[in-house]
Amino acid sequence: MSELGLVKRQFGYGARLALSPAEIRILDDQAHAARTMWNCLHSWWTMTPKSDTKLSLADAAIRQARKDLDYLAALPAQAAQAVLKTYHRAWVNCWEGRAEEPSFKGRFRAPMSVDISQGRDLNITRVHRRWGMVNLPKVGRVRFRWTRDLPVGKRANQENRITGARLVKDALGWHIAFRVQVLEAKPDPHQGPEVGMDAGVNVPLALSNKDHQDHGRPPRLPGGDSDRDKWLTPQEKAKLLTLERQAAHRKTFRKRGQKTSRRLQHTYDQIKQLRAKATRRALNWQHQTTTYLARTYGVLVVEQLNILGMTKSPAPSPTPSSRARSCATGPGRRPDSTAPSPRRHGGGP
């Protein structure tokens, strides 16, 4: 914090990329290479004696692997170093008790991403009211959707600048997330009221002042069962049911070990798009609701409950390992929150 009451803030800004089919294939290859690099690094780290697990030796192994294996050479050198840095940070978080041990990344479970560690190489320029241009390693100059002002050009300095970026792929395609650092005025103390909050099932967020936050749609079906597809409209639910029936019917013609047909794969893609649409709607509700709470209330109080202690334990098993495993993965986990910090709006923790 400076003498003028300014504080340094770091946040991310995501924008959608406009890529050609050839550029998409290049980024896909880089993302697969980054995932393979992570898995190879994890194998090397776990198989090497602890006395030899040094960052210098891991860096030398990565450099040699990029020389010997062509599909790893598709990953830029800076992105490969970012994989090593992220992997080491995962172990540090594990050693300090903040996370579990890092593990292998699956081809279909892990999100596809590529890190750009140096912001000076992006060379961001605004070419239109709605579009900007950015340099991507081994891809070139590409367009991205410009929806807010960025500290680039004359607006950039030591305190206000873009420090890096990360390329992420989801159901809508490739996006770029800029790491932005700005120097702004410290927010005034929030004069909003204090409120207690609890998460539930029928009522997602129950507040002590009756300002409950719901999803705007029934959480259960008329029969009382939980509605898995509540974020979809009735027309989308009917389409999803039709696609699932088509996929089940076409799957009966596929023999064991046979490659998936194009029609079946196309049906799977349509199902995936509907599921992704429901996920985006749920995340959008989380962002809007948590932003509203952070701006309205000065202090949010959440009761620290022992959820695992409140749930019924499973029946004893002859094998003690299975009981430990069931307790570690039992119910009671709260959904991930993407709430903005109330400190940003002048509130308390």
Order of alpha helices (4+ residues) and beta strands (2+ residues): beta-alpha-alpha-alpha-alpha-beta-beta-beta-beta-beta-beta-beta-beta-alpha-alpha-beta-alpha-alpha
